[in-house]
Amino acid sequence: FYFNIHFVSMRKDVNDDVAFLIVSCDRYSDLWEAFFTLLSKYWPDKNFNTYLLSNKKNFSWPNLKVINTGEDKSYSDNLSKALEFIQEKWIFLWLEDLFITEKVENNRINNLIEDFKRKKGGYLNLASDMPLSYKPLKDSEFGIIPKGVKYRSAIGATIYRKEVLEKLLIEGASAWELDKSEKSNTLDENFFALSPDNVKQPPIRYLNVLIRGKWAKGVKKFLIKEGFERLLNNRSQESFGSYLYAKIYLFRLEVYKFLKIYWK
């Protein structure tokens, strides 16, 4: 591994405790311009230091720090090394293929993070899919995810206390392997998620544009609307079988939500 950190002047009104970290690699660099354009458009008042993790490629964007980790080893190894150069105590972890689609409720995000800090949480899932919490804490939008719940520490649109994220990483593991990991069940820190009622109006809306490196069905219209039609030639579209599998998967999650049962 080698490290090369590209510093760009950062905003002065930042929350210095929180790092917004987009985990990527050079194979997905074709997404970066679109991703950061939409981030700036729909979250202009974001007040966290922003980092992009990549391998060797550089990328210039206002108020962005790029961390190059060298040769691509694994998702977990790259992230572990990058965390050594991030001083913030809290990590807002994001993925480069989660394109923000609507205006982000910045004040609500900040309130959620402050509530999370007060409750001394280890992990907070802001995604609208699993895992969710069916018992929100008093005067809070989120609640505890019990141990044993499937995907209890799923990555993406998630906030961590830094040392908890470090504990969850597994040498050589892919993002998918970290998603499935049961390591969170061995930790004492509380893992939180939004309640089903609160995800009906999520604080941050986004579109997962890639499925296994291919364009997800339904993405084309959005990219054209946002002026990024040219990107469609860079990758093929997911197969119908992949699309059908995803629809069945999401339907199952909706059933769990409706019945308010955990996926175990």
ZATOR-705424 format. One line per 3 residues: number of its first residue (from 1); their letters; for each residue x, y, z negated of N, C-alpha, C, O, CB. Coordinates in steps of 0.1 Angstrom, whole numbers, plus 5000, padded with zeros to 4 digits. Each point is the difference from the previous one (the first is absolute). Glycine has a CB too. Layout:
N
NUM> A> X/Y/Z/X/Y/Z/X/Y/Z/X/Y/Z/X/Y/Z | ... .
//
This chain:
264
1> FYF> 5008/4988/5000/4992/5012/5000/5009/5013/5000/5010/5000/4993/4972/4987/4995 | 5014/5023/5019/5005/5013/4998/4989/5009/4999/4988/4997/5004/5033/4998/5009 | 4981/5017/4981/4990/5009/4998/5003/5014/5005/5011/5005/4999/4983/4983/4981 .
4> NIH> 4996/5018/5027/5002/5013/5005/4987/5007/4997/4990/4997/5006/5026/4996/5012 | 4984/5018/4974/4988/5007/4996/5001/5014/5007/5009/5007/4998/4989/4980/4980 | 4991/5016/5030/5000/5012/5007/4991/5010/4992/4988/4997/4998/5015/4991/5024 .
7> FVS> 5002/5022/4973/4993/5010/4992/4994/5011/5008/5008/5006/5008/5006/4988/4972 | 4974/5009/5019/4993/5012/5006/4995/5008/4988/4995/4994/4990/4999/4994/5032 | 5006/5025/4979/4995/5008/4989/4986/4996/4996/4992/4999/5008/5023/5020/5000 .
10> MRK> 4983/4979/4979/4988/4995/4995/4991/5012/4995/5005/5011/4997/5006/4967/4997 | 4976/5019/5004/4991/5010/4995/5004/5004/4986/5005/4991/4992/4977/5000/5023 | 5015/5021/4981/5003/5004/4986/4988/4997/4991/5002/5001/4987/5013/5017/5022 .
13> DVN> 4973/4979/4996/4989/4998/4991/4997/4986/4998/4988/4995/4999/5002/5026/5009 | 5021/4970/4992/4998/4986/4999/4998/4995/4986/5004/5007/4990/5009/4991/5031 | 4980/4991/4978/5000/4992/4988/5013/4992/4999/5000/4989/5007/4974/5010/4992 .
16> DDV> 5035/5005/4994/5014/4993/5000/5000/4986/4994/5010/4993/5000/5000/5030/5000 | 4979/4973/4994/4999/4987/4995/4996/4989/5010/5002/4988/4997/4992/5022/4981 | 5001/4994/5033/4994/4991/5010/5007/5000/5013/5002/5011/5006/4975/4992/4982 .
19> AFL> 5026/4985/5017/5006/4999/5014/4990/4994/5009/4995/4989/4996/5028/5009/4994 | 4974/5008/5021/4991/4994/5010/5010/4993/5010/5007/5007/5008/4974/5011/4989 | 5019/4969/5003/5010/4992/5007/4993/4992/5011/4992/4991/4997/5022/5007/4982 .
22> IVS> 4990/5005/5033/4995/4992/5012/5010/4990/5003/5011/5003/5005/4975/5017/5004 | 5010/4967/4989/5010/4989/5003/4998/4996/5015/4989/4996/5004/5010/4996/4972 | 5012/5009/5031/5000/4997/5014/5013/4993/5004/5008/4997/4991/4976/5022/5014 .
25> CDR> 5018/4979/5008/5012/4995/5005/5001/5004/5015/4990/5005/5005/5011/4975/4979 | 5011/5019/5022/5002/5006/5013/4990/4994/5011/4997/5007/5010/5027/4996/4984 | 4972/4985/5004/4991/4993/5010/4986/5008/5000/4993/4998/5010/5018/4980/4986 .
28> YSD> 4986/5030/4995/4987/5007/4999/5002/5015/5002/4992/5008/4997/4999/4974/4989 | 5021/5022/5019/5003/5014/5002/4991/5007/5010/4998/5012/5000/5025/4983/4994 | 4971/4997/5015/4990/5006/5010/4988/5006/4993/4993/5007/5006/5015/4977/5011 .
31> LWE> 4990/5012/4970/4988/5005/4993/5002/5013/4992/4991/5007/4996/5002/4969/5002 | 5020/5027/5000/5003/5011/4990/4995/5013/5004/4994/5007/4992/5026/4981/5003 | 4981/5016/5018/4995/5014/5003/4985/5001/4998/4995/5010/4994/5023/4992/5023 .
34> AFF> 4975/4988/4987/4985/5000/4998/4997/5000/4985/4991/5007/4996/5006/4981/5026 | 5010/5003/4971/4997/4999/4986/5002/5013/4993/4991/5005/4992/5016/4971/5008 | 5004/5031/5002/5003/5012/4993/4991/5012/5005/4997/5009/4992/5027/4983/5003 .
37> TLL> 4973/5007/5017/4991/5011/5006/4986/4999/4993/4995/5010/4996/5017/4989/5026 | 4983/4989/4976/4987/4998/4993/5001/5003/4985/4991/5005/4994/5003/4978/5024 | 5018/5013/4976/5002/5003/4986/4999/5015/4998/4994/5005/4990/5020/4974/5008 .
40> SKY> 4993/5029/5010/5000/5014/4999/4987/5006/5003/4996/5010/4993/5028/4990/5014 | 4968/4994/5002/4987/5006/5004/4990/4997/4989/4992/5009/4997/5014/4987/5027 | 4994/4993/4971/4989/4996/4990/5004/5001/4986/4991/4998/4991/5001/4987/5026 .
43> WPD> 5021/5017/4980/5004/5002/4986/5010/5011/4999/5012/4998/4995/4984/4977/5000 | 5001/5037/5009/5009/5011/5001/5005/5005/4986/5010/5006/4998/4979/5001/5023 | 5002/4990/4969/5004/5005/4986/5006/4989/4991/5001/5002/4988/4980/5014/5014 .
46> KNF> 5023/4973/5005/5007/4990/4992/5012/5006/4993/5008/5006/5006/4984/4976/5010 | 5009/5016/4971/5010/5006/4992/5010/4990/4993/5003/5001/4988/4981/5018/5008 | 5020/4971/5012/5010/4990/4995/5012/5000/5010/4998/5003/5012/4983/4983/4978 .
49> NTY> 5030/5012/5004/5012/4998/5009/4997/4988/5009/4995/4990/4995/5021/5020/4988 | 4988/4991/5030/4996/4989/5009/5013/4994/5006/5009/5007/5004/4970/5005/5002 | 5021/4975/4994/5011/4992/5005/4996/4990/5011/4989/4994/4999/5022/5008/4978 .
52> LLS> 4997/4996/5033/4998/4990/5010/5012/4990/4999/5011/5004/5001/4976/5012/5014 | 5009/4971/4983/5011/4990/5000/5001/4994/5014/4990/4995/5005/5005/5000/4970 | 5017/5005/5030/5002/4994/5013/5013/4992/5000/5007/5000/4989/4980/5018/5023 .
55> NKK> 5018/4977/4999/5013/4993/5001/5011/5009/5004/5008/5005/4991/4980/4974/5014 | 5013/5024/5008/5011/5009/5005/4995/5012/5007/5007/5010/5001/5006/4970/5001 | 4974/5020/5002/4995/5011/5008/4997/5012/4991/4996/4999/4988/4994/4985/5028 .
58> NFS> 5013/5028/4989/4997/5012/4993/4987/5006/5005/4995/4997/5011/5029/5008/4985 | 4970/5004/4996/4987/5006/5004/4999/5013/4993/5002/5001/4988/4987/4977/5016 | 5008/5033/5003/4999/5013/4994/4986/5005/4999/4992/5000/5010/5031/5005/4999 .
61> WPN> 4973/4999/4979/4987/5005/4997/5000/5009/4988/5008/4998/4991/4981/4981/5019 | 5004/5032/4990/5000/5009/4989/4998/4993/4986/4991/4992/4999/5001/5027/5016 | 5016/4985/4975/4998/4995/4987/5001/4985/4999/4993/4993/4992/4993/5027/5003 .
64> LKV> 5023/4974/5013/5001/4985/5000/5015/4996/4997/5009/5006/5006/4971/4992/5010 | 5021/4992/4976/5013/4994/4998/5000/4986/5006/4991/4992/4997/5013/5021/4982 | 5006/4984/5030/5001/4987/5006/5011/4992/4993/5011/5005/4999/4981/5004/5023 .
67> INT> 5005/4979/4974/5009/4991/4994/5003/4989/5009/4991/4991/5003/5001/5015/4974 | 5020/4993/5029/5004/4989/5009/5007/4989/4991/5009/5003/4993/4994/5013/5027 | 4992/4972/4982/5006/4989/4992/5009/4991/5008/5005/4990/4995/4975/5011/4991 .
70> GED> 5022/5002/5027/5009/4991/5008/4992/4989/5006/4988/5000/5002/5032/5007/4984 | 4987/4982/5016/4994/4988/5006/4988/4995/4992/5000/5000/4988/5023/4993/5021 | 4967/5003/4999/4987/4996/4994/5002/4986/4993/5003/4990/5007/4984/5024/5010 .
73> KSY> 5012/4985/4970/5001/4987/4993/4986/4995/4997/4996/4989/5006/5026/5017/4984 | 4970/5000/5002/4986/4996/4997/4993/5012/4995/5007/5010/4995/5000/4966/5000 | 4980/5024/5005/4992/5011/4995/5004/5003/4985/5003/5011/4996/4978/4983/5020 .
76> SDN> 5020/4995/4976/5003/5002/4986/5014/5005/4998/5002/5009/4991/4982/4973/5004 | 5026/5013/5012/5013/5004/4998/5002/5014/5004/5007/5008/4993/5001/4969/5011 | 4987/5027/5007/5001/5014/5005/4994/5010/4990/5006/5010/4997/4993/4982/5027 .
79> LSK> 4989/5004/4971/4993/5009/4990/5008/5000/4987/5001/5011/4994/4977/4983/5016 | 5027/4995/4985/5008/5000/4988/5012/5009/5001/5003/5008/4991/4989/4969/5005 | 5015/5023/5015/5012/5008/5002/4996/5015/5000/5007/5009/4995/5005/4972/5017 .
82> ALE> 4977/5022/4996/4996/5014/5001/4996/5006/4987/5002/5012/4997/4990/4983/5026 | 5002/4997/4968/4996/5005/4987/5011/5005/4991/4998/5008/4991/4983/4976/5010 | 5031/5011/5002/5012/5005/4993/5003/5015/5002/5006/5006/4992/5003/4970/5010 .
85> FIQ> 4986/5029/5010/5002/5014/5003/4988/5009/4998/5001/5012/5004/5016/4979/5013 | 4973/5004/4977/4988/5008/4997/5000/5002/4985/4999/4990/4992/4988/5001/5028 | 5012/5021/4976/5001/5004/4986/4987/5001/4993/4999/4999/4988/5022/5013/5017 .
88> EKW> 4968/4989/5003/4987/5002/4994/4996/4988/4992/5004/4989/5003/4989/5026/5016 | 4999/4987/4970/4995/4989/4991/4989/4992/5006/4997/4989/4996/5011/5025/4985 | 4984/4992/5028/4988/4994/5006/5002/4999/5015/5004/5010/5006/4982/4999/4975 .
91> IFL> 5010/4980/5025/5001/4997/5014/4986/4999/5006/4993/4991/4997/5030/4998/5000 | 4974/5020/5012/4987/4998/5008/5005/4993/5013/5005/5007/5009/4983/5015/4981 | 5009/4966/5011/5005/4991/5011/4990/5000/5012/4988/4998/4998/5025/4988/4985 .
94> WLE> 4992/5017/5029/4992/5000/5012/5007/4992/5011/5012/4997/4999/4978/5026/4994 | 5002/4973/5017/5006/4993/5011/4998/5008/5013/4990/5008/5001/5005/4970/4988 | 5014/5021/5020/5000/5008/5012/4989/4998/5010/4997/5008/5008/5027/4993/4989 .
97> DLF> 4969/4987/5001/4989/4997/5009/4986/5003/4994/4990/4996/5005/5024/4987/5005 | 4986/5024/4978/4988/5005/4994/4998/5015/5004/5006/5009/4994/4996/4974/4987 | 4991/5020/5030/4998/5013/5005/4989/5007/4993/4988/4995/5000/5021/4998/5022 .
100> ITE> 4993/5018/4972/4990/5008/4993/4990/5006/5010/5005/5005/5010/5011/5000/4971 | 4971/4994/5016/4990/5003/5010/4991/5012/4997/4993/5005/5008/5008/4971/4998 | 4999/5028/4981/4992/5011/4995/5007/5008/4990/5010/4996/4995/4969/4991/5010 .
103> KVE> 5016/5025/4992/5006/5009/4990/5001/4993/4987/4990/4994/4995/5000/5026/5016 | 5022/4980/4983/5002/4993/4987/4996/5009/4989/5002/5013/5000/5017/4974/5010 | 4975/5008/4979/4996/5007/4989/5012/5001/4990/5002/4992/4991/4974/5001/5011 .
106> NNR> 5032/5017/5001/5013/5002/4993/4998/5001/4985/5007/4994/4992/5003/5016/5028 | 4981/4999/4975/4997/5002/4986/4996/4986/4993/5004/4997/4989/4989/5027/5016 | 4999/4969/5002/4995/4987/4995/5012/4990/4999/5001/4993/4990/4976/5011/5020 .
109> INN> 5031/4996/5000/5012/4991/4999/5009/5004/4988/5004/4991/4993/4995/5007/5032 | 5003/5015/4973/5008/5004/4989/4994/4997/4987/5007/4996/4990/5002/5022/5024 | 4977/4983/4985/4993/4997/4987/5001/4985/4997/5002/4996/4989/4983/5023/5015 .
112> LIE> 5014/4973/5007/5002/4985/4998/5013/4997/4995/5002/4991/4991/4982/5005/5027 | 5027/5010/4988/5013/4997/4996/5003/5004/4985/5006/4993/4992/5001/5010/5032 | 4988/5009/4972/5001/5005/4986/4993/4990/4991/5005/4997/4989/4997/5027/5019 .
115> DFK> 4986/4972/4996/4993/4990/4991/5007/4987/4999/5001/4994/4989/4977/5017/5018 | 5028/4985/5004/5008/4988/5001/5012/5001/4990/5003/4990/4993/4990/5006/5031 | 5014/5015/4977/5011/5003/4991/4996/4999/4985/5007/4994/4992/5004/5020/5026 .
118> RKK> 4978/4993/4979/4995/5001/4986/4997/4986/4995/5003/4997/4988/4988/5025/5016 | 5004/4969/5004/4997/4987/4996/5012/4990/5001/4998/4988/4997/4978/5016/5011 | 5035/5002/4995/5013/4992/5000/4999/4988/5009/5004/4989/4997/5001/5019/4980 .
121> GGY> 4988/4993/5035/4999/4989/5009/5013/4997/5007/5009/5007/5000/4967/5000/5003 | 5023/4981/5003/5012/4995/5008/4997/5001/5014/5009/5001/5008/4998/4984/4974 | 4980/5013/5022/4996/4999/5014/4986/5005/5002/4991/4998/4991/5024/4982/5012 .
124> LNL> 4983/5028/5007/4986/5005/5003/4998/4998/5015/5007/5006/5008/4994/5011/4973 | 4989/4976/5023/4996/4997/5014/4989/5011/5004/4989/5000/4994/5016/4975/5004 | 4998/5033/5012/4991/5010/5005/4993/4995/5012/4992/5008/5006/5022/5010/4984 .
127> ASD> 4989/4970/5015/4993/4995/5012/4986/4996/4997/4996/4998/4989/5026/4994/5019 | 4970/5008/5003/4986/4998/4999/4997/4985/5001/4988/4996/4999/5007/5026/5010 | 5015/4969/4994/4998/4986/5000/5005/4994/4987/5004/5007/4991/4998/4993/5034 .
130> MPL> 4999/4987/4975/5005/4993/4988/5014/5003/4996/5008/5002/5010/4975/4980/4995 | 5021/5018/4982/4991/4997/4989/4993/5013/4995/5005/5011/5002/5010/4970/4992 | 4973/5017/5001/4993/5011/4993/4998/4996/4986/5003/4989/4995/4985/5017/5026 .
133> SYK> 5007/5004/4971/4997/4997/4986/4985/5002/4997/4994/5010/5004/5029/4998/4989 | 4971/4983/5001/4986/5000/4998/4996/5006/4986/4988/5000/4996/5009/4981/5019 | 5013/5023/4977/4998/5006/4987/5008/5013/4999/5010/5000/4993/4985/4977/4997 .
136> PLK> 5000/5034/5016/5008/5012/4999/5001/5005/4986/4991/4998/4991/5001/5008/5031 | 5020/4999/4975/5002/5006/4986/4992/5012/4998/4996/5007/5010/5027/4984/4990 | 4974/5012/4987/4992/5012/4997/5006/5013/5006/5012/5002/4999/4981/4986/4980 .
139> DSE> 4999/5020/5028/5004/5013/5006/5011/4998/5009/5009/5008/5001/4984/5003/4979 | 5007/4978/5028/5010/4997/5010/4994/4994/5012/4990/4994/5000/5027/5003/4982 | 4990/5005/5030/4996/4994/5012/5005/4986/5002/4995/4993/5009/5004/5030/5001 .
142> FGI> 5009/4972/4981/5006/4987/5002/4999/4992/4987/4997/5005/4990/5019/5004/5027 | 4987/4978/4985/5000/4991/4989/5011/4990/5001/5007/5000/5010/4968/5003/4987 | 5026/4988/4994/5010/4989/5000/4997/4989/5009/4988/4996/5002/5017/5010/4974 .
145> IPK> 5005/4989/5031/4999/4988/5008/5005/4989/4992/5011/5000/4996/4993/5012/5026 | 4987/4978/4974/5004/4989/4992/5012/4992/5006/5001/4999/5012/4976/5000/4978 | 5030/4994/5002/5010/4991/5005/4994/4988/5007/4989/4996/4996/5027/5011/4985 .
148> GVK> 4990/4988/5029/4995/4989/5007/4992/5003/5012/4996/4992/5008/5003/4997/4971 | 4999/5024/5023/4992/5005/5012/5009/4999/5012/5012/5004/5000/4973/5011/4986 | 5010/4980/5025/5008/4999/5013/5004/5014/5005/4992/5010/4999/4996/4969/5006 .
151> YRS> 5024/5022/5000/5005/5013/5005/5000/5011/4989/4997/5012/5003/4995/4982/5020 | 5010/5002/4965/5000/5010/4989/5010/5011/5001/4998/5011/4995/4995/4971/4990 | 5018/5016/5022/5010/5010/5002/5002/5003/5015/5012/5003/5004/4999/4990/4975 .
154> AIG> 4979/5006/5029/5001/5002/5014/5006/5014/5003/4997/5010/4993/4983/4975/5011 | 5028/5016/5006/5007/5013/5003/4993/5008/5011/4992/4995/5007/5029/4993/4987 | 4982/5025/5006/4994/5009/5009/4989/5008/4994/4990/4994/4994/5016/4991/5024 .
157> ATI> 4994/5029/4982/4991/5008/4994/4999/4997/4985/4990/4999/4994/4996/5003/5027 | 5026/4997/4973/5002/4996/4986/5010/5009/4993/5009/5005/5006/4985/4971/5000 | 5004/5025/4981/5008/5008/4992/5006/4992/4988/4993/4992/4994/4993/5029/5012 .
160> YRK> 5027/4980/4992/5007/4992/4990/5008/5009/4991/5005/5010/5003/4996/4971/5013 | 5000/5014/4971/5011/5005/4992/5013/4993/5007/5000/4988/5002/4986/5015/4976 | 5024/5005/5024/5012/4995/5008/5005/4987/4995/5003/4990/5007/5003/5033/4998 .
163> EVL> 4996/4975/4981/5006/4988/4995/4991/4988/5002/5005/4989/5001/5007/5025/4982 | 4975/4988/5018/4990/4989/5002/5002/4995/5015/5000/4988/5003/4984/5021/4980 | 5017/5001/5026/5002/4996/5014/5013/4992/5002/5000/4990/5007/4987/5031/5000 .
166> EKL> 5023/4983/4986/5013/4993/5000/4998/4986/4995/5007/4990/5005/5006/5032/4992 | 4979/4976/4993/4998/4987/4994/4992/4991/5010/5002/4987/5000/4998/5023/4977 | 4992/4996/5031/4992/4992/5009/5007/4995/5013/4995/4991/5007/4986/5022/4985 .
169> LIE> 5030/4993/5011/5008/4997/5012/5006/4986/4999/5005/4997/4989/4999/5028/5015 | 4997/4968/5007/5005/4987/5000/5011/4999/5011/4997/5004/5012/4981/4986/4980 | 5034/5006/5005/5011/5000/5010/4996/4992/5012/4995/4989/4999/5021/5013/4983 .
172> GAS> 4985/5004/5030/4997/4994/5013/4986/4999/5004/4996/4995/5010/5023/4992/4985 | 4972/5019/4997/4986/4999/5002/4995/5010/5011/5004/5011/5000/4993/4981/4976 | 4993/5004/5032/4994/5008/5010/4988/5008/4992/4997/4997/4989/5009/4987/5031 .
175> AWE> 4988/5026/4987/4989/5007/4995/4989/4990/4997/4993/5002/4990/5014/5019/5023 | 4990/4970/4996/4989/4990/4998/5003/4992/4988/4991/4997/4992/5005/5003/5033 | 5016/4996/4973/5004/4991/4988/4998/5008/4987/4996/4994/4990/5020/4993/5024 .
178> LDK> 4987/5026/4986/4998/5008/4988/4985/5002/4998/4996/5000/4988/5026/5012/5016 | 4970/4989/5007/4986/5001/4998/4994/4988/4992/4992/5001/4992/5007/5013/5030 | 5006/4974/4982/4995/4988/4994/5006/4996/4987/4995/4992/4993/5001/5001/5030 .
181> SEK> 5014/5014/4973/5008/4997/4988/4991/5000/4988/4991/5009/4998/5030/5000/5012 | 4982/4982/4981/4993/5000/4987/5008/5005/4988/4997/4998/4989/4990/4982/5019 | 5024/5027/4996/5010/5005/4990/4993/5010/4991/5004/5001/4988/5014/4995/5028 .
184> SNT> 4972/5011/4988/4994/5010/4991/4993/4993/4988/4999/5007/4990/4997/5008/5030 | 5001/4973/4981/4994/4993/4989/5009/4997/4989/4996/4997/4988/4989/4992/5028 | 5028/5013/4986/5010/4998/4990/5004/5013/4993/5008/5000/4990/5001/4981/5023 .
187> LDE> 4986/5030/4992/5003/5013/4994/4990/5005/4990/4988/4996/5000/5023/5010/5021 | 4993/5002/4969/4991/5005/4990/4993/5013/5004/4990/5003/4994/5025/4986/4989 | 4990/5018/5026/4994/5013/5004/4986/4998/5006/4998/4990/5006/5025/5019/4998 .
190> NFF> 4969/5001/4994/4987/4999/5006/5000/5003/5015/5007/5009/5005/4983/4998/4973 | 5002/4985/5029/4998/5002/5015/4986/5005/5002/4990/4994/4995/5027/4988/5011 | 4982/5029/5001/4987/5007/5001/4996/5000/5015/5008/4999/5009/4997/5015/4971 .
193> ALS> 4981/4988/5022/4995/5002/5013/4987/5008/4999/4994/5001/4989/5016/4977/5019 | 4986/5028/5003/4988/5008/5000/4988/4991/4999/5001/4988/5003/5010/5029/5012 | 4978/4988/4981/4987/4992/4999/4993/5000/5013/5003/5009/5009/4995/4997/4966 .
196> PDN> 4993/4985/5028/4993/4999/5012/4992/5013/5003/4999/5004/5011/4999/4972/4986 | 4997/5030/4992/4992/5013/5002/5010/5011/5005/4996/5008/5009/4988/4985/4973 | 5028/5008/5013/5009/5010/5004/5006/4998/5014/5004/5010/5006/5001/4993/4970 .
199> VKQ> 4996/4985/5028/5006/4998/5014/4989/5002/5011/5004/5001/5011/5012/4983/4979 | 4972/5019/5006/4990/5004/5010/5004/5013/5006/4997/5003/5011/4985/4984/4977 | 5024/5022/5003/5005/5012/5005/5015/5001/4995/5003/5007/4991/4974/5005/5008 .
202> PPI> 5032/4981/5009/5013/4999/4995/5008/5013/5001/4996/5009/5008/5004/4968/4999 | 5010/5026/4984/5007/5012/5001/5009/5002/5012/5003/5011/5003/4996/4989/4972 | 5004/4989/5031/5008/5001/5012/4995/4989/5010/5000/4988/4997/5020/5020/4990 .
205> RYL> 4977/4996/5025/4995/4991/5010/5011/4998/5011/5006/5009/5004/4970/4999/4992 | 5025/4980/5008/5010/4996/5010/4996/4989/5009/4990/4993/4996/5028/5015/4988 | 4990/4990/5026/4997/4989/5010/5013/4991/5001/5010/5006/5002/4973/5008/5011 .
208> NVL> 5015/4973/4985/5012/4991/5002/5001/4998/5015/4992/4991/5005/5005/4998/4971 | 5012/5017/5030/5000/5000/5015/5007/4988/5006/4998/4997/5012/5002/5027/4987 | 5008/4969/4993/5007/4988/5005/4996/4987/4993/4998/5000/4988/5021/5015/5018 .
211> IRG> 4980/4974/5001/4998/4987/4995/5011/4991/5005/5000/4997/5012/4974/5006/4986 | 5035/4994/4993/5012/4992/5004/5007/5006/5012/5004/4993/5009/4985/4986/4983 | 5013/5034/5007/5008/5007/5010/4992/5004/5012/5006/5006/5010/5014/4982/4981 .
214> KWA> 4968/5008/5010/4992/5003/5012/4989/5010/4997/4995/5000/4988/5010/4977/5022 | 4990/5031/5000/4989/5009/4997/4988/4993/4996/4995/4990/5006/5015/5026/5010 | 4984/4988/4973/4987/4995/4995/4989/5004/5010/5000/5011/5005/5008/4989/4971 .
217> KGV> 4982/4991/5026/4989/5004/5008/4992/5012/4993/4999/5000/4988/4999/4976/5021 | 4998/5033/4999/4993/5012/4995/5009/5012/4997/4995/5011/4998/4990/4973/4992 | 5028/5014/5012/5010/5011/4998/5001/5009/5012/5002/5012/4998/5010/4973/4987 .
220> KKF> 4985/5010/5027/5002/5007/5012/4993/5013/5000/5005/5011/5003/4998/4968/5009 | 4984/5021/4984/4992/5012/5000/5005/5010/4991/5000/5012/5003/4980/4974/5002 | 5025/5010/4983/5005/5010/4991/5013/5006/5005/5002/5012/4999/4988/4975/4982 .
223> LIK> 5019/5005/5025/5013/5005/5005/4997/5010/5011/5007/5011/5001/5005/4968/4992 | 4979/5018/5016/4996/5009/5011/4995/5013/4994/5004/5011/5005/4991/4970/5010 | 4996/5019/4975/4994/5012/4994/5011/5008/4994/4999/5013/5001/4980/4975/4994 .
226> EGF> 5031/5006/4999/5011/5008/4994/5011/5004/5009/5010/5006/4996/4984/4982/4983 | 5005/5008/5034/5010/5004/5009/5012/4991/5001/5011/5004/5005/4982/5019/4991 | 5006/4965/5000/5011/4990/5000/4997/4988/5009/5004/4989/4997/5002/5018/4980 .
229> ERL> 4987/4995/5034/4997/4990/5009/5013/4993/5006/5000/4988/5003/4978/5024/5003 | 5032/4996/4995/5013/4995/5006/5006/4989/4992/5007/4991/5005/4997/5031/5004 | 4993/4977/4978/5005/4989/4992/4995/4987/5003/5006/4989/4998/4996/5027/4984 .
232> LNN> 4986/4983/5025/4994/4987/5002/5008/4991/5009/4999/4988/5000/4979/5024/4997 | 5030/4995/5012/5009/4992/5009/5012/4993/4993/5006/4991/5006/4987/5024/5012 | 5009/4989/4970/5012/4995/4993/4998/4986/4994/5010/4992/4998/4996/5031/4997 .
235> RSQ> 4981/4973/5003/4997/4988/4993/4988/4993/5007/4992/5007/5005/5018/5001/4973 | 4989/4979/5020/4988/4993/5005/4989/5001/4989/5003/5004/4989/5011/4980/5026 | 4974/5012/4989/4989/5000/4991/4999/4986/4993/5002/4990/5006/4986/5028/5008 .
238> ESF> 5007/4982/4974/4998/4987/4993/4990/4992/5008/4992/5005/5007/5013/5006/4970 | 4996/4976/5021/4992/4990/5007/4986/5001/4994/4997/5005/4989/5022/4980/5016 | 4971/5009/5003/4986/4999/4995/5000/4991/4987/4992/5003/4991/4999/5001/5033 .
241> GSY> 5017/4986/4976/5000/4991/4989/5004/5007/4987/4995/4998/4990/5010/4983/5026 | 5006/5027/4986/5005/5008/4988/4989/5010/4996/4998/5002/4988/5026/4996/5020 | 4969/5008/5001/4990/5010/4997/4988/4993/4992/4995/5005/4991/5011/5009/5030 .
244> LYA> 4990/4974/4984/4989/4993/4994/5004/4995/4986/4992/5001/4991/5001/4991/5031 | 5019/5004/4976/5005/4996/4987/4999/5012/4990/4996/4998/4989/5020/4985/5022 | 4989/5029/4994/4999/5011/4991/4986/5004/4996/4997/5004/4989/5024/5004/5022 .
247> KIY> 4970/4991/4999/4986/5003/4997/4994/4991/4990/4992/5004/4991/5005/5005/5032 | 5006/4978/4978/4995/4990/4990/5006/5003/4986/4993/4999/4990/5004/4984/5029 | 5016/5020/4981/5007/5004/4988/4993/5011/4993/4998/5000/4988/5024/4992/5022 .
250> LFR> 4976/5019/4998/4994/5012/4994/4985/4998/4995/4996/5005/4990/5019/5009/5025 | 4978/4977/4993/4987/4996/4995/5000/4993/4987/4991/5003/4991/5002/4995/5033 | 5017/4993/4974/5001/4993/4987/5003/5010/4989/4994/4999/4989/5014/4981/5023 .
253> LEV> 5000/5030/4991/5003/5010/4989/4987/5008/4997/4998/5004/4988/5026/4998/5020 | 4968/5001/5002/4988/5008/4997/4990/4992/4992/4993/5005/4991/5010/5007/5030 | 4997/4975/4981/4992/4991/4991/5005/5000/4986/4991/5001/4991/5004/4984/5029 .
256> YKF> 5018/5014/4978/5005/5001/4987/4997/5013/4993/4996/5001/4988/5023/4984/5019 | 4982/5026/5001/4996/5013/4994/4986/5001/4996/4997/5005/4989/5020/5005/5025 | 4974/4985/4995/4986/5000/4997/4996/4992/4987/4992/5005/4992/5004/4998/5033 .
259> LKI> 5010/4986/4974/4998/4991/4988/5008/5004/4988/4998/4995/4989/4997/4987/5027 | 5015/5027/4986/5009/5005/4990/5007/4988/4993/4999/4998/4988/4986/5022/5008 | 5021/4972/5013/5008/4989/4995/5014/5002/5005/5002/5005/5011/4978/4979/4988 .
262> YWK> 5030/5010/4994/5014/5001/5004/5004/4988/5009/4995/4989/4998/5010/5023/4980 | 5004/4991/5031/5005/4990/5009/5012/4993/4992/5010/5007/4998/4982/5006/5023 | 5006/4975/4976/5011/4992/4993/5004/4988/5008/5009/4993/4995/4982/5016/4983 .
//
